[in-house]
Amino acid sequence: MTSPHRTRIKICGLTREVDVDAAVQAGADAIGFVLYPASPRHVSPQRAGELARRLSPFVTPVLLFVNADADLVRQGLDSVPGALIQFHGDESPQEALRLAAGRPFLRAARIPTGPAGSGFDLLKYAADHSAAQAILLDALVDGYGGGGHSFDWTAFPWSHPQLNASSRLVLSGGLTPANVTDGIRLVRPWAVDVSSGVEVSKGIKDAERMQAFVAAVRQADDQLSRLSRSP
């Protein structure tokens, strides 16, 4: 058995300088900014640029769009030139490619919660969006994410080669410091993405919760590493 990789960590929905600094200090690999006006975590492209300029080297800014037009995507990328794009709405594969205009992007799969989740054809979704650098797995909730709900992690064959979980999947949706270790051990994703699970209110993060989340991710990595070395 090969040794597992280090699970990457994205903290999303940041709106304040103090939270950006705390997330980086905690050990986040990527910081997400929500450019969706209907979201309580919304920031403008200009504000996203101000916050992104605080990031340390090798911490990736991510711009989240929901059914955005090309002008908004362009404004976001003009303000944060090095950003990774995340499409989190109802964008078709063709629309995502057009809006990304050659830039790497993530595509969110919004999976129904409860028993309905097993009816979501994740293999087909991943194939349809094969141009995406990664598929982000989120729960289907009102408001396009950030609702603190998880989908059924046991509903999908994570070891299936078409999913490439350890190199292409980002686990999201209702993650907290208390459950992320279990999620990583089951799904074994390339990365995890948290928003509401480290907040005191929508868009306001808690430094201690972010530190606890990162520590829980590292704990999961340690457990998988020990498992890979066991005879």
Wavefront OBJ file of the C-alpha trace (Angstrom):
o trace
v 0.000 0.000 0.000
v 1.373 3.420 -0.952
v 1.646 6.154 1.635
v -1.210 8.686 1.541
v -0.571 12.256 0.514
v -0.912 15.283 2.754
v -4.546 16.351 2.551
v -4.787 19.949 1.355
v -7.026 22.380 3.224
v -9.193 25.141 1.802
v -10.973 27.572 4.121
v -13.741 29.385 2.265
v -15.952 32.428 2.716
v -13.470 34.813 4.326
v -14.380 38.488 4.547
v -11.936 40.028 7.054
v -8.188 40.611 7.169
v -7.889 39.130 10.647
v -9.504 35.898 9.471
v -7.287 35.645 6.406
v -4.210 36.058 8.586
v -5.487 33.489 11.105
v -6.330 30.956 8.389
v -2.864 31.217 6.881
v -1.266 30.941 10.309
v -3.370 27.855 11.052
v -1.965 26.155 7.957
v -4.546 26.573 5.191
v -3.329 25.776 1.682
v -6.058 27.784 -0.046
v -8.387 30.636 0.879
v -11.780 31.040 -0.778
v -13.539 34.308 -1.531
v -17.240 34.224 -2.454
v -18.106 36.481 -5.399
v -21.800 35.634 -5.290
v -23.870 38.706 -4.362
v -26.683 36.708 -2.725
v -24.340 35.070 -0.231
v -23.894 36.477 3.297
v -20.171 35.804 2.757
v -20.065 37.869 -0.430
v -17.131 40.143 -1.186
v -16.640 42.305 -4.254
v -13.824 41.589 -6.709
v -11.977 44.610 -5.357
v -12.364 43.419 -1.762
v -11.217 39.940 -2.736
v -8.104 41.535 -4.211
v -7.389 43.428 -1.010
v -7.711 40.278 1.075
v -5.763 38.088 -1.343
v -2.777 40.408 -1.215
v -2.324 39.359 2.416
v -1.738 35.720 1.484
v 1.665 34.167 2.048
v 3.536 32.541 -0.852
v 2.136 29.135 -1.881
v -1.285 29.846 -0.343
v -3.747 29.785 -3.245
v -6.631 32.261 -3.543
v -9.846 30.734 -4.879
v -12.706 32.773 -6.349
v -16.135 31.181 -5.981
v -18.750 32.063 -8.606
v -22.406 31.024 -8.825
v -24.028 31.359 -12.266
v -21.871 34.422 -12.898
v -21.517 36.232 -16.192
v -18.215 36.618 -17.983
v -17.807 40.217 -16.801
v -17.857 39.267 -13.125
v -15.424 36.405 -13.671
v -13.102 38.747 -15.550
v -13.345 41.384 -12.805
v -12.486 38.759 -10.210
v -9.457 37.535 -12.114
v -8.303 41.097 -12.782
v -8.418 41.751 -9.020
v -6.844 38.405 -8.046
v -4.676 37.428 -11.034
v -3.317 34.227 -9.500
v -6.668 32.843 -8.389
v -8.100 29.419 -8.998
v -11.736 29.515 -10.158
v -14.536 27.591 -8.449
v -17.879 27.230 -10.231
v -20.524 26.456 -7.634
v -23.800 27.015 -9.452
v -25.622 25.396 -12.349
v -22.912 25.936 -14.957
v -22.825 23.317 -17.696
v -19.484 21.814 -18.720
v -19.493 24.057 -21.777
v -20.296 27.192 -19.750
v -17.561 26.425 -17.242
v -15.012 26.045 -20.009
v -16.126 29.266 -21.662
v -16.061 31.286 -18.447
v -12.713 29.867 -17.353
v -11.186 30.902 -20.676
v -8.273 28.536 -20.338
v -7.756 29.013 -16.601
v -7.814 26.017 -14.217
v -11.062 25.630 -12.314
v -12.913 23.526 -9.752
v -16.476 22.349 -10.352
v -18.809 21.801 -7.416
v -21.081 18.757 -7.364
v -24.101 19.588 -5.209
v -25.204 16.250 -3.780
v -28.638 15.814 -2.128
v -28.560 15.076 1.587
v -30.072 11.942 3.117
v -31.077 8.840 1.142
v -31.505 10.889 -2.054
v -27.746 11.274 -2.260
v -27.321 7.721 -3.525
v -29.293 8.692 -6.628
v -26.714 11.277 -7.660
v -24.598 9.876 -10.505
v -21.208 11.098 -9.362
v -19.314 9.005 -11.894
v -21.207 10.620 -14.770
v -20.833 14.070 -13.217
v -17.070 13.649 -12.916
v -16.889 12.433 -16.515
v -19.049 15.274 -17.822
v -16.828 17.792 -16.052
v -13.562 16.119 -16.970
v -12.051 19.493 -17.894
v -12.237 20.608 -14.250
v -9.015 20.334 -12.292
v -11.013 18.912 -9.389
v -14.569 18.057 -8.400
v -15.653 19.642 -5.114
v -18.263 17.554 -3.288
v -20.814 19.710 -1.486
v -24.281 19.176 -0.069
v -27.290 20.433 -2.018
v -28.724 23.234 0.129
v -30.488 26.523 -0.421
v -28.034 29.312 -1.138
v -25.442 27.221 -2.994
v -23.345 25.979 -0.076
v -22.192 27.099 3.324
v -25.237 25.654 5.053
v -23.395 23.330 7.394
v -24.966 20.128 6.009
v -23.213 16.947 4.930
v -24.286 14.441 2.314
v -24.077 10.686 2.886
v -20.380 9.855 2.618
v -21.158 6.141 2.280
v -23.234 6.589 -0.883
v -20.375 6.434 -3.399
v -17.588 4.027 -4.423
v -14.667 6.271 -3.496
v -12.058 3.792 -4.688
v -13.502 3.801 -8.218
v -10.735 4.747 -10.699
v -13.027 7.167 -12.544
v -13.244 9.333 -9.423
v -9.513 9.516 -8.688
v -10.438 10.581 -5.174
v -6.909 11.060 -3.885
v -5.936 13.349 -6.745
v -9.171 14.965 -7.964
v -11.823 15.150 -5.239
v -12.310 17.922 -2.682
v -14.567 16.933 0.215
v -16.846 19.722 1.440
v -20.282 20.205 2.951
v -20.819 20.354 6.687
v -17.232 19.615 7.672
v -16.157 20.543 11.194
v -13.164 19.825 13.422
v -15.247 16.993 14.911
v -16.053 15.089 11.706
v -13.347 15.912 9.150
v -11.065 13.108 10.346
v -13.793 10.540 9.646
v -14.501 12.120 6.261
v -10.874 11.897 5.189
v -10.495 8.318 6.384
v -13.564 7.264 4.375
v -13.250 9.327 1.176
v -9.466 9.874 1.090
v -9.806 13.044 -0.978
v -7.077 15.254 -2.368
v -8.361 18.155 -0.253
v -11.059 19.293 2.158
v -13.006 22.547 2.132
v -14.599 24.169 5.194
v -16.666 27.308 5.698
v -19.470 27.263 8.277
v -17.669 24.653 10.385
v -15.078 27.220 11.498
v -17.400 30.226 11.884
v -18.974 32.124 14.741
v -21.410 33.691 12.249
v -21.687 33.718 8.472
v -18.484 35.160 7.047
v -16.852 35.609 10.459
v -14.282 32.902 11.195
v -12.945 31.718 14.539
v -9.167 31.329 14.816
v -9.327 28.499 17.344
v -11.804 26.530 15.239
v -9.588 26.933 12.183
v -6.611 25.664 14.162
v -8.664 22.737 15.444
v -9.821 21.904 11.920
v -6.283 21.847 10.566
v -5.163 19.712 13.506
v -7.972 17.220 12.819
v -6.940 16.970 9.161
v -3.345 16.297 10.152
v -4.575 13.672 12.614
v -6.403 11.886 9.797
v -3.268 11.982 7.652
v -1.231 10.505 10.490
v -3.744 7.708 10.967
v -3.735 6.828 7.261
v 0.042 6.972 7.159
v 0.311 4.510 10.042
v -2.255 2.268 8.359
v -0.259 2.259 5.123
v 2.845 1.131 7.018
v 1.160 -1.663 8.933
v 1.890 -5.221 7.734
l 1 2 3 4 5 6 7 8 9 10 11 12 13 14 15 16 17 18 19 20 21 22 23 24 25 26 27 28 29 30 31 32 33 34 35 36 37 38 39 40 41 42 43 44 45 46 47 48 49 50 51 52 53 54 55 56 57 58 59 60 61 62 63 64 65 66 67 68 69 70 71 72 73 74 75 76 77 78 79 80 81 82 83 84 85 86 87 88 89 90 91 92 93 94 95 96 97 98 99 100 101 102 103 104 105 106 107 108 109 110 111 112 113 114 115 116 117 118 119 120 121 122 123 124 125 126 127 128 129 130 131 132 133 134 135 136 137 138 139 140 141 142 143 144 145 146 147 148 149 150 151 152 153 154 155 156 157 158 159 160 161 162 163 164 165 166 167 168 169 170 171 172 173 174 175 176 177 178 179 180 181 182 183 184 185 186 187 188 189 190 191 192 193 194 195 196 197 198 199 200 201 202 203 204 205 206 207 208 209 210 211 212 213 214 215 216 217 218 219 220 221 222 223 224 225 226 227 228 229 230 231
